[in-house]
């Protein structure tokens, strides 16, 4: 990726990465610890199902058997078996692609901002009472 070179700004990188992710059959998240798997949501928005370890954060962003597959933590053998399962079962794969997109549509930055603002307003108002 030429993101750091002159003439290749952040927009170029985003477009290039989105194109690669959209062309991928799956995203494999190998994190052993994660806050929220936003990369999973980003992949889902491009019809890309996810495979990852069943850990906090990742299990919150992958619905096992619907938008992707979860395996036992730190077990590369099970992770590779999940990849084979997803790619060898076309019915499962296409079902997960559609489910992934549908799940991603539940999220929006605008809605997140409005909900955060509502919580902050409630907190400020309750402090004044």
OpenMM code with the backbone's topology and positions (N, CA, C; nanometers):
from openmm import Vec3, app, unit

residues = "UNK UNK UNK UNK UNK UNK UNK UNK UNK UNK UNK UNK UNK UNK UNK UNK UNK UNK UNK UNK UNK UNK UNK UNK UNK UNK UNK UNK UNK UNK UNK UNK UNK UNK UNK UNK UNK UNK UNK UNK UNK UNK UNK UNK UNK UNK UNK UNK UNK UNK UNK UNK UNK UNK UNK UNK UNK UNK UNK UNK UNK UNK UNK UNK UNK UNK UNK UNK UNK UNK UNK UNK UNK UNK UNK UNK UNK UNK UNK UNK UNK UNK UNK UNK UNK UNK UNK UNK UNK UNK UNK UNK UNK UNK UNK UNK UNK UNK UNK UNK UNK UNK UNK UNK UNK UNK UNK UNK UNK UNK UNK UNK UNK UNK UNK UNK UNK UNK UNK UNK UNK UNK UNK UNK UNK UNK UNK UNK UNK".split()
positions = [
    Vec3(0.0849, -0.1176, 0.0000),
    Vec3(0.0000, 0.0000, 0.0000),
    Vec3(0.0886, 0.1227, 0.0000),
    Vec3(0.0595, 0.2190, -0.0850),
    Vec3(0.1421, 0.3379, -0.1015),
    Vec3(0.0871, 0.4567, -0.0238),
    Vec3(0.0199, 0.4324, 0.0876),
    Vec3(-0.0480, 0.5387, 0.1610),
    Vec3(0.0454, 0.6475, 0.2113),
    Vec3(0.1683, 0.6134, 0.2446),
    Vec3(0.2607, 0.7114, 0.2993),
    Vec3(0.3359, 0.7907, 0.1941),
    Vec3(0.3194, 0.7588, 0.0690),
    Vec3(0.3932, 0.8271, -0.0369),
    Vec3(0.3183, 0.9507, -0.0854),
    Vec3(0.3910, 1.0524, -0.1326),
    Vec3(0.3255, 1.1716, -0.1859),
    Vec3(0.2269, 1.1351, -0.2975),
    Vec3(0.1124, 1.1991, -0.2935),
    Vec3(0.0108, 1.1737, -0.3956),
    Vec3(-0.0879, 1.0645, -0.3574),
    Vec3(-0.0641, 0.9973, -0.2467),
    Vec3(-0.1546, 0.8921, -0.2005),
    Vec3(-0.2062, 0.9304, -0.0623),
    Vec3(-0.3160, 1.0036, -0.0602),
    Vec3(-0.3730, 1.0493, 0.0663),
    Vec3(-0.4610, 0.9448, 0.1316),
    Vec3(-0.5217, 0.9838, 0.2423),
    Vec3(-0.6043, 0.8929, 0.3209),
    Vec3(-0.7249, 0.8433, 0.2402),
    Vec3(-0.7824, 0.9291, 0.1556),
    Vec3(-0.8970, 0.8848, 0.0749),
    Vec3(-0.8578, 0.7723, -0.0204),
    Vec3(-0.7393, 0.7826, -0.0781),
    Vec3(-0.6903, 0.6757, -0.1665),
    Vec3(-0.6802, 0.5443, -0.0890),
    Vec3(-0.6270, 0.5526, 0.0320),
    Vec3(-0.6095, 0.4321, 0.1140),
    Vec3(-0.7437, 0.3710, 0.1505),
    Vec3(-0.8388, 0.4533, 0.1899),
    Vec3(-0.9717, 0.4019, 0.2257),
    Vec3(-1.0363, 0.3311, 0.1071),
    Vec3(-1.0293, 0.3926, -0.0087),
    Vec3(-1.0894, 0.3316, -0.1278),
    Vec3(-1.0206, 0.2005, -0.1629),
    Vec3(-0.8894, 0.2007, -0.1559),
    Vec3(-0.8137, 0.0788, -0.1887),
    Vec3(-0.8452, -0.0324, -0.0896),
    Vec3(-0.8484, -0.0003, 0.0387),
    Vec3(-0.8775, -0.1012, 0.1401),
    Vec3(-1.0212, -0.1507, 0.1297),
    Vec3(-1.1164, -0.0620, 0.1034),
    Vec3(-1.2559, -0.1030, 0.0861),
    Vec3(-1.2699, -0.1958, -0.0329),
    Vec3(-1.2006, -0.1645, -0.1417),
    Vec3(-1.2059, -0.2498, -0.2600),
    Vec3(-1.1539, -0.3897, -0.2275),
    Vec3(-1.0404, -0.3955, -0.1577),
    Vec3(-0.9822, -0.5261, -0.1226),
    Vec3(-1.0740, -0.6041, -0.0301),
    Vec3(-1.1344, -0.5357, 0.0660),
    Vec3(-1.2237, -0.6022, 0.1603),
    Vec3(-1.3495, -0.6520, 0.0897),
    Vec3(-1.4007, -0.5737, -0.0024),
    Vec3(-1.5202, -0.6135, -0.0772),
    Vec3(-1.4921, -0.7349, -0.1655),
    Vec3(-1.3703, -0.7473, -0.2132),
    Vec3(-1.3327, -0.8597, -0.2984),
    Vec3(-1.2991, -0.9852, -0.2176),
    Vec3(-1.2825, -0.9695, -0.0878),
    Vec3(-1.2457, -1.0824, -0.0015),
    Vec3(-1.3654, -1.1732, 0.0231),
    Vec3(-1.3397, -1.3002, 0.0415),
    Vec3(-1.4465, -1.3949, 0.0744),
    Vec3(-1.4827, -1.3866, 0.2217),
    Vec3(-1.3860, -1.3491, 0.3051),
    Vec3(-1.4093, -1.3366, 0.4485),
    Vec3(-1.2974, -1.2537, 0.5093),
    Vec3(-1.3251, -1.2010, 0.6270),
    Vec3(-1.2201, -1.1386, 0.7056),
    Vec3(-1.1954, -1.2310, 0.8245),
    Vec3(-1.0694, -1.2585, 0.8517),
    Vec3(-1.0330, -1.3460, 0.9631),
    Vec3(-0.9664, -1.2587, 1.0687),
    Vec3(-1.0322, -1.2508, 1.1840),
    Vec3(-0.9849, -1.1667, 1.2935),
    Vec3(-0.9182, -1.2575, 1.3965),
    Vec3(-0.7877, -1.2432, 1.4118),
    Vec3(-0.7127, -1.3338, 1.4983),
    Vec3(-0.6767, -1.2703, 1.6323),
    Vec3(-0.7412, -1.1602, 1.6664),
    Vec3(-0.7126, -1.0938, 1.7934),
    Vec3(-0.7402, -1.1855, 1.9110),
    Vec3(-0.6537, -1.1786, 2.0097),
    Vec3(-0.6753, -1.2528, 2.1344),
    Vec3(-0.7460, -1.1647, 2.2361),
    Vec3(-0.7530, -1.0334, 2.2061),
    Vec3(-0.8210, -0.9377, 2.2931),
    Vec3(-0.8688, -0.8225, 2.2060),
    Vec3(-0.9936, -0.7800, 2.2269),
    Vec3(-1.0507, -0.6763, 2.1408),
    Vec3(-1.1574, -0.5998, 2.2185),
    Vec3(-1.1651, -0.4691, 2.1965),
    Vec3(-1.2695, -0.3890, 2.2596),
    Vec3(-1.4010, -0.4061, 2.1853),
    Vec3(-1.4070, -0.3615, 2.0637),
    Vec3(-1.5204, -0.3830, 1.9743),
    Vec3(-1.4592, -0.4092, 1.8378),
    Vec3(-1.5063, -0.5116, 1.7710),
    Vec3(-1.4500, -0.5469, 1.6415),
    Vec3(-1.5056, -0.4617, 1.5297),
    Vec3(-1.4702, -0.3316, 1.5273),
    Vec3(-1.5247, -0.2429, 1.4237),
    Vec3(-1.4838, -0.2895, 1.2841),
    Vec3(-1.3681, -0.3531, 1.2728),
    Vec3(-1.3260, -0.4053, 1.1430),
    Vec3(-1.4272, -0.5093, 1.0927),
    Vec3(-1.4902, -0.5815, 1.1851),
    Vec3(-1.5930, -0.6789, 1.1470),
    Vec3(-1.7137, -0.6061, 1.0893),
    Vec3(-1.7581, -0.4998, 1.1550),
    Vec3(-1.8731, -0.4226, 1.1071),
    Vec3(-1.8424, -0.3599, 0.9715),
    Vec3(-1.7208, -0.3086, 0.9553),
    Vec3(-1.6810, -0.2510, 0.8268),
    Vec3(-1.6816, -0.3571, 0.7166),
    Vec3(-1.6329, -0.4756, 0.7477),
    Vec3(-1.6335, -0.5848, 0.6501),
    Vec3(-1.7766, -0.6260, 0.6186),
    Vec3(-1.8590, -0.6372, 0.7210),
    Vec3(-1.9988, -0.6756, 0.7012),
    Vec3(-2.0709, -0.5788, 0.6088),
    Vec3(-2.0385, -0.4509, 0.6181),
    Vec3(-2.1018, -0.3501, 0.5331),
    Vec3(-2.0683, -0.3707, 0.3859),
    Vec3(-1.9659, -0.4518, 0.3592),
    Vec3(-1.9252, -0.4812, 0.2215),
    Vec3(-1.9554, -0.6271, 0.1848),
    Vec3(-2.0573, -0.6851, 0.2500),
    Vec3(-2.0997, -0.8247, 0.2248),
    Vec3(-1.9929, -0.9261, 0.2627),
    Vec3(-1.9024, -0.8920, 0.3521),
    Vec3(-1.7926, -0.9829, 0.3860),
    Vec3(-1.8153, -1.0419, 0.5242),
    Vec3(-1.8416, -1.1725, 0.5333),
    Vec3(-1.8567, -1.2361, 0.6641),
    Vec3(-1.7230, -1.2430, 0.7377),
    Vec3(-1.7303, -1.2656, 0.8691),
    Vec3(-1.6095, -1.2660, 0.9512),
    Vec3(-1.5933, -1.3983, 1.0243),
    Vec3(-1.4685, -1.4312, 1.0500),
    Vec3(-1.4324, -1.5490, 1.1284),
    Vec3(-1.3357, -1.5008, 1.2349),
    Vec3(-1.3597, -1.5415, 1.3588),
    Vec3(-1.2710, -1.4962, 1.4648),
    Vec3(-1.2825, -1.5823, 1.5885),
    Vec3(-1.1992, -1.5484, 1.6852),
    Vec3(-1.2012, -1.6193, 1.8132),
    Vec3(-1.3187, -1.5715, 1.8979),
    Vec3(-1.3730, -1.6602, 1.9778),
    Vec3(-1.4855, -1.6298, 2.0650),
    Vec3(-1.4343, -1.5566, 2.1888),
    Vec3(-1.4074, -1.4269, 2.1704),
    Vec3(-1.3582, -1.3413, 2.2782),
    Vec3(-1.4476, -1.2183, 2.2868),
    Vec3(-1.4435, -1.1514, 2.4021),
    Vec3(-1.5194, -1.0272, 2.4181),
    Vec3(-1.4820, -0.9310, 2.3051),
    Vec3(-1.5779, -0.8586, 2.2568),
    Vec3(-1.5554, -0.7656, 2.1460),
    Vec3(-1.5822, -0.8311, 2.0124),
    Vec3(-1.5137, -0.9394, 1.9853),
    Vec3(-1.5357, -1.0104, 1.8589),
    Vec3(-1.6688, -1.0848, 1.8649),
    Vec3(-1.6977, -1.1481, 1.9784),
    Vec3(-1.8260, -1.2192, 1.9885),
    Vec3(-1.9432, -1.1212, 1.9882),
    Vec3(-1.9152, -0.9949, 2.0200),
    Vec3(-2.0195, -0.8926, 2.0145),
    Vec3(-2.0445, -0.8451, 1.8720),
    Vec3(-1.9472, -0.8610, 1.7850),
    Vec3(-1.9623, -0.8128, 1.6478),
    Vec3(-1.9852, -0.9242, 1.5454),
    Vec3(-1.9559, -1.0482, 1.5807),
    Vec3(-1.9857, -1.1625, 1.4937),
    Vec3(-2.0991, -1.2418, 1.5582),
    Vec3(-2.2072, -1.2585, 1.4870),
    Vec3(-2.3153, -1.3453, 1.5352),
    Vec3(-2.2855, -1.4840, 1.4793),
    Vec3(-2.2407, -1.5720, 1.5679),
    Vec3(-2.1935, -1.7038, 1.5264),
    Vec3(-2.3002, -1.7803, 1.4482),
    Vec3(-2.2626, -1.8241, 1.3288),
    Vec3(-2.3531, -1.9003, 1.2443),
    Vec3(-2.4450, -1.8146, 1.1599),
    Vec3(-2.4434, -1.6825, 1.1821),
    Vec3(-2.5294, -1.5930, 1.1043),
    Vec3(-2.4503, -1.4926, 1.0214),
    Vec3(-2.3624, -1.4167, 1.0876),
    Vec3(-2.2811, -1.3180, 1.0149),
    Vec3(-2.1365, -1.3627, 1.0018),
    Vec3(-2.1069, -1.4775, 1.0589),
    Vec3(-1.9720, -1.5308, 1.0550),
    Vec3(-1.9597, -1.6500, 1.1484),
    Vec3(-1.8363, -1.6870, 1.1761),
    Vec3(-1.8115, -1.8033, 1.2610),
    Vec3(-1.7134, -1.7679, 1.3721),
    Vec3(-1.7413, -1.8184, 1.4912),
    Vec3(-1.6534, -1.8006, 1.6058),
    Vec3(-1.5928, -1.9350, 1.6437),
    Vec3(-1.4675, -1.9319, 1.6869),
    Vec3(-1.4010, -2.0547, 1.7310),
    Vec3(-1.3383, -2.0317, 1.8675),
    Vec3(-1.2941, -2.1396, 1.9280),
    Vec3(-1.2277, -2.1329, 2.0573),
    Vec3(-1.1049, -2.0423, 2.0479),
    Vec3(-1.0848, -1.9622, 2.1519),
    Vec3(-0.9731, -1.8665, 2.1582),
    Vec3(-0.8376, -1.9353, 2.1418),
    Vec3(-0.7513, -1.8694, 2.0653),
    Vec3(-0.6117, -1.9123, 2.0460),
    Vec3(-0.5979, -2.0544, 1.9928),
    Vec3(-0.6864, -2.0905, 1.8996),
    Vec3(-0.6797, -2.2237, 1.8411),
    Vec3(-0.6761, -2.2107, 1.6887),
    Vec3(-0.5571, -2.1949, 1.6308),
    Vec3(-0.5449, -2.1764, 1.4859),
    Vec3(-0.6044, -2.2920, 1.4050),
    Vec3(-0.6001, -2.4136, 1.4585),
    Vec3(-0.6570, -2.5287, 1.3873),
    Vec3(-0.8080, -2.5100, 1.3685),
    Vec3(-0.8771, -2.4706, 1.4757),
    Vec3(-1.0218, -2.4481, 1.4658),
    Vec3(-1.0532, -2.3288, 1.3759),
    Vec3(-0.9675, -2.2284, 1.3808),
    Vec3(-0.9856, -2.1117, 1.2948),
    Vec3(-0.9753, -2.1524, 1.1481),
    Vec3(-0.8769, -2.2355, 1.1152),
    Vec3(-0.8616, -2.2803, 0.9760),
    Vec3(-0.9778, -2.3698, 0.9343),
    Vec3(-1.0288, -2.4500, 1.0254),
    Vec3(-1.1452, -2.5336, 0.9945),
    Vec3(-1.2688, -2.4476, 0.9672),
    Vec3(-1.2827, -2.3383, 1.0412),
    Vec3(-1.3953, -2.2473, 1.0184),
    Vec3(-1.3854, -2.1819, 0.8805),
    Vec3(-1.2652, -2.1468, 0.8407),
    Vec3(-1.2441, -2.0881, 0.7078),
    Vec3(-1.2863, -2.1883, 0.6003),
    Vec3(-1.2424, -2.3120, 0.6135),
    Vec3(-1.2787, -2.4160, 0.5167),
    Vec3(-1.4302, -2.4376, 0.5155),
    Vec3(-1.4914, -2.4402, 0.6327),
    Vec3(-1.6368, -2.4582, 0.6413),
    Vec3(-1.7089, -2.3489, 0.5646),
    Vec3(-1.6716, -2.2240, 0.5899),
    Vec3(-1.7378, -2.1118, 0.5237),
    Vec3(-1.7192, -2.1154, 0.3731),
    Vec3(-1.5980, -2.1425, 0.3289),
    Vec3(-1.5694, -2.1357, 0.1857),
    Vec3(-1.6150, -2.2589, 0.1086),
    Vec3(-1.6383, -2.3696, 0.1763),
    Vec3(-1.6799, -2.4911, 0.1051),
    Vec3(-1.8317, -2.5093, 0.1012),
    Vec3(-1.9044, -2.4318, 0.1783),
    Vec3(-2.0512, -2.4413, 0.1816),
    Vec3(-2.1093, -2.3133, 0.1222),
    Vec3(-2.1391, -2.3170, -0.0069),
    Vec3(-2.1855, -2.1968, -0.0785),
    Vec3(-2.3163, -2.1426, -0.0219),
    Vec3(-2.4070, -2.2305, 0.0194),
    Vec3(-2.5340, -2.1850, 0.0765),
    Vec3(-2.5079, -2.1069, 0.2053),
    Vec3(-2.4247, -2.1627, 0.2913),
    Vec3(-2.3884, -2.0956, 0.4162),
    Vec3(-2.3179, -1.9643, 0.3876),
    Vec3(-2.2254, -1.9664, 0.2947),
    Vec3(-2.1485, -1.8469, 0.2607),
    Vec3(-2.2385, -1.7329, 0.2142),
    Vec3(-2.3292, -1.7604, 0.1214),
    Vec3(-2.4151, -1.6540, 0.0695),
    Vec3(-2.5173, -1.6078, 0.1735),
    Vec3(-2.5616, -1.6983, 0.2593),
    Vec3(-2.6514, -1.6599, 0.3685),
    Vec3(-2.5784, -1.5655, 0.4638),
    Vec3(-2.4544, -1.5993, 0.4976),
    Vec3(-2.3774, -1.5153, 0.5890),
    Vec3(-2.3431, -1.3801, 0.5272),
    Vec3(-2.3183, -1.3771, 0.3980),
    Vec3(-2.2918, -1.2491, 0.3310),
    Vec3(-2.4108, -1.1554, 0.3463),
    Vec3(-2.5298, -1.2053, 0.3196),
    Vec3(-2.6497, -1.1215, 0.3302),
    Vec3(-2.6759, -1.0813, 0.4751),
    Vec3(-2.6620, -1.1758, 0.5660),
    Vec3(-2.6823, -1.1455, 0.7082),
    Vec3(-2.5811, -1.0420, 0.7581),
    Vec3(-2.4580, -1.0525, 0.7090),
    Vec3(-2.3539, -0.9583, 0.7488),
    Vec3(-2.3919, -0.8161, 0.7075),
    Vec3(-2.4367, -0.8010, 0.5844),
    Vec3(-2.4785, -0.6689, 0.5369),
    Vec3(-2.5965, -0.6182, 0.6185),
    Vec3(-2.6943, -0.7032, 0.6423),
    Vec3(-2.8114, -0.6618, 0.7207),
    Vec3(-2.7719, -0.6167, 0.8602),
    Vec3(-2.6798, -0.6877, 0.9242),
    Vec3(-2.6332, -0.6502, 1.0577),
    Vec3(-2.5611, -0.5160, 1.0533),
    Vec3(-2.4773, -0.4959, 0.9543),
    Vec3(-2.4024, -0.3698, 0.9430),
    Vec3(-2.4960, -0.2509, 0.9250),
    Vec3(-2.6078, -0.2723, 0.8594),
    Vec3(-2.7042, -0.1635, 0.8374),
    Vec3(-2.7676, -0.1148, 0.9674),
    Vec3(-2.7554, -0.1938, 1.0744),
    Vec3(-2.8102, -0.1527, 1.2037),
    Vec3(-2.7277, -0.0405, 1.2679),
    Vec3(-2.6068, -0.0185, 1.2176),
    Vec3(-2.5170, 0.0798, 1.2763),
    Vec3(-2.5050, 0.2025, 1.1874),
    Vec3(-2.4966, 0.3194, 1.2502),
    Vec3(-2.4674, 0.4418, 1.1758),
    Vec3(-2.4012, 0.5407, 1.2704),
    Vec3(-2.3090, 0.6185, 1.2170),
    Vec3(-2.2410, 0.7185, 1.2988),
    Vec3(-2.3391, 0.8248, 1.3441),
    Vec3(-2.4351, 0.8625, 1.2585),
    Vec3(-2.5344, 0.9635, 1.2962),
    Vec3(-2.6166, 0.9167, 1.4154),
    Vec3(-2.6649, 0.7934, 1.4102),
    Vec3(-2.7441, 0.7401, 1.5211),
    Vec3(-2.6598, 0.7292, 1.6475),
    Vec3(-2.5355, 0.6848, 1.6338),
    Vec3(-2.4468, 0.6753, 1.7497),
    Vec3(-2.4248, 0.8122, 1.8136),
    Vec3(-2.4059, 0.9140, 1.7310),
    Vec3(-2.3860, 1.0495, 1.7829),
    Vec3(-2.5105, 1.0980, 1.8560),
    Vec3(-2.6284, 1.0759, 1.7988),
    Vec3(-2.7537, 1.1181, 1.8623),
    Vec3(-2.7748, 1.0464, 1.9954),
    Vec3(-2.7483, 0.9157, 1.9984),
    Vec3(-2.7665, 0.8395, 2.1212),
    Vec3(-2.6656, 0.8826, 2.2284),
    Vec3(-2.5430, 0.9100, 2.1879),
    Vec3(-2.4414, 0.9574, 2.2826),
    Vec3(-2.4806, 1.0934, 2.3379),
    Vec3(-2.5264, 1.1825, 2.2516),
    Vec3(-2.5694, 1.3153, 2.2943),
    Vec3(-2.6869, 1.3057, 2.3916),
    Vec3(-2.7804, 1.2157, 2.3656),
    Vec3(-2.8947, 1.1982, 2.4556),
    Vec3(-2.8493, 1.1525, 2.5938),
    Vec3(-2.7550, 1.0600, 2.5986),
    Vec3(-2.7023, 1.0118, 2.7274),
    Vec3(-2.6305, 1.1255, 2.8004),
    Vec3(-2.5499, 1.2022, 2.7271),
    Vec3(-2.4783, 1.3136, 2.7892),
    Vec3(-2.5752, 1.4198, 2.8407),
    Vec3(-2.6772, 1.4519, 2.7626),
    Vec3(-2.7779, 1.5495, 2.8060),
    Vec3(-2.8495, 1.5026, 2.9316),
    Vec3(-2.8838, 1.3742, 2.9356),
    Vec3(-2.9512, 1.3178, 3.0524),
    Vec3(-2.8613, 1.3272, 3.1752),
    Vec3(-2.7329, 1.2993, 3.1573),
    Vec3(-2.6390, 1.3061, 3.2681),
    Vec3(-2.6236, 1.4497, 3.3185),
    Vec3(-2.6144, 1.5441, 3.2279),
    Vec3(-2.5993, 1.6848, 3.2655),
    Vec3(-2.7263, 1.7337, 3.3363),
    Vec3(-2.8422, 1.6988, 3.2829),
    Vec3(-2.9685, 1.7419, 3.3429),
    Vec3(-2.9879, 1.6819, 3.4820),
    Vec3(-2.9487, 1.5579, 3.5020),
    Vec3(-2.9656, 1.4939, 3.6328),
    Vec3(-2.8696, 1.5549, 3.7353),
    Vec3(-2.7574, 1.6083, 3.6914),
    Vec3(-2.6620, 1.6741, 3.7822),
    Vec3(-2.7172, 1.8063, 3.8310),
    Vec3(-2.8004, 1.8723, 3.7539),
    Vec3(-2.8542, 2.0036, 3.7883),
    Vec3(-2.9688, 1.9933, 3.8890),
    Vec3(-3.0269, 1.8762, 3.9010),
    Vec3(-3.1436, 1.8604, 3.9899),
    Vec3(-3.1008, 1.8495, 4.1331),
] * unit.nanometer
topology = app.Topology()
chain = topology.addChain("A")
for resn in residues:
    res = topology.addResidue(resn, chain)
    for name in ("N", "CA", "C"):
        topology.addAtom(name, app.Element.getBySymbol(name[0]), res)
